Amino acid sequence: MRILVTGAKGFIGKNLIVSLLSLNQHEIFSYDKDSDPELLDKYCQSAEFVFHLAGVNRPQDQAEFMRGNHDLTATLLNTLKKYRNCCPVMIASSIQAELNNPYGISKKAGEDLLFAYAKETHAKVYVYRFPNVFGKWCRPNYNSVVATFCHNIANDHKITINDPKVIMNLVYIDDVVDELIRALTNRATEVDGYCIVPTVYTISLGKIAELIYSFKQSRIDNTVPNLSDPFCKKLYSTYLSYLPSDRFSYDLKMNNDQRGSFTEFIKTIDRGQISINISRPHIVKGNHWHHTKNEKFLVVCGKGVIRFRDINSTEVIEYFVSGDKLQVVDIPVGYTHNIENLGDTDMVTIMWANELFDQKRPDTYYLEV
């Protein structure tokens, strides 16, 4: 399908185009404010669907609102009519179209043009009144508080919150793109004549800032956010996209001794923690057991043996492990256990525990296997 996207270099446009191209089914006509106006005429001749995402929201002169949100829409629709092209047209409007301000009035004017066009030509039209959209590639310090907070906090800049109790209605860019692609196949989500993104998150400004600061702190205390919360998961992905390119990595604290090292990697409240254990050649580590704590060991480099003994028995059980064959070994409660490096090089083991280490209640009891 031949698809015209206006506002192609904008936040939604960029995300939409890369998703459409990944489908390998479409020819994309990209049009933006710096494009040759003659291209719009050319594209309108053969486009089979139009995503009209171009618009103005932060002009220096308020008159630009109407030029960017009404007049450009009129030009687009008149050009389609010129070539009797009645392909479906989607327009990116705003929830502010309900408000009596210059921006809202201009967006409503663009909507009215499209509805009138549909009556005249019988073309299928999709009018989306987007709330605040957040996600990767959104311009910070412009008109998105999420982009601004993510960028400034990731770059150690201050943020300003006049009223943390202000409630925001937000939609995530990937959800927006998914919905637009549904519109492309005539499966748009429509309510009372308008199209919507079904998943909207309602959250206070203060909570957004709190979450983003916690994401920054997570690199210090080795935690990860609660990714079972869909909004938190999407906000965390957004935050990471604003990291400076020289700060993608961060250090971990390695606990070293003559036996090797032990390093905590990831901690979670409800999913335990992951650590990296390095054992020197022919070194034995462990010789302890737990009441409630259980673990999983995965040797990814080197070779060794994991030994177990039920503390009520004298029988020793052995599991030989190697980075050449990745196998997870469960460490049950009530079994004292150790791990020995049988090779001449360091052995690396990924260790997962079902709970965070609590120095006050370590649940670890020394006993030779």
Beta strands, then each sheet from edge to edge (+ up, - down):
strand 1: 2-6
strand 2: 27-31
strand 3: 49-52
strand 4: 89-94
strand 5: 125-130
strand 6: 132-134
strand 7: 167-172
strand 8: 190-191
strand 9: 194-195
strand 10: 201-204
strand 11: 254-257
strand 12: 260-268
strand 13: 272-279
strand 14: 284-289
strand 15: 295-301
strand 16: 303-310
strand 17: 317-322
strand 18: 328-331
strand 19: 335-341
strand 20: 347-353
strand 21: 365-366
sheet 1: 2+ 1+ 3+ 4+ 5+
sheet 2: 6+ 7+ 10-
sheet 3: 8+ 9-
sheet 4: 11+ 12- 13+ 20- 15+ 18-
sheet 5: 17+ 16- 19+ 14- 21+
end
